[in-house]
Amino acid sequence: MHYIFDKVVLSNGKNVLKASVSYQGKEYADEIEWNYNGEHSRKADFFEYKKEHGSW
């Protein structure tokens, strides 16, 4: 299962996201932690060689 948490702003350094819910008297919780060190270029490196042809 995937969840998308929009409107979440990361701070530099350690970030922790916790989620919890109570259902039928039981508590369920999950947590994720990661370190953020700013934005980076996410452009793909590519090179197109027009004289080469693949057979796919």
N, C-alpha and C positions, 0 to 999 in steps of 0.2 A: 504494500500500500504506500502511496506517495502523498505527501502533504506539501503544500506550497504556503510559505509564510511570507505574504507580501507586507509591505510597509515596515519591514524590519531593517533597521540601520545598524551596521556593524561598526564597532569601535576598533581602533588599532589595539592589537594585543589579544588577550584571551576573551572569548565570547562564549556564553553559555545560554542555551535555549532549553527550557524545561516545559513539559506538558504533563498535566495530570487530570484525571477524571474519576469520579466515583460512580459505580454502576452496581446496582443490586447489593449495596452494602460493602462492596470491595473497592479499594483504591488501586488505580492503574496509573503508572507514571513512566515517563521516559525522559532522557536528557541527552543532549549532544553538546560537545565542546569543541571549539576549534580556535586557532590563532589566525588573525587577519593582519596583514601587513600592507594594506593599501591596494589600489587598483593597479593592474598591469595590462600591457597590451595583449589582447586576446586574438589578434589577427593571425590567420594561418600563413605560414611560409609556403609559397608554392612557386614553381617554375614551369612554364609551358614551353616545350620544345616542339614546334609545329612540324618539323621534318620527321618526327618519330610517330609511329602508329602502332597501337596495341590491337590485338585481334579479338577483343571482347566486345 
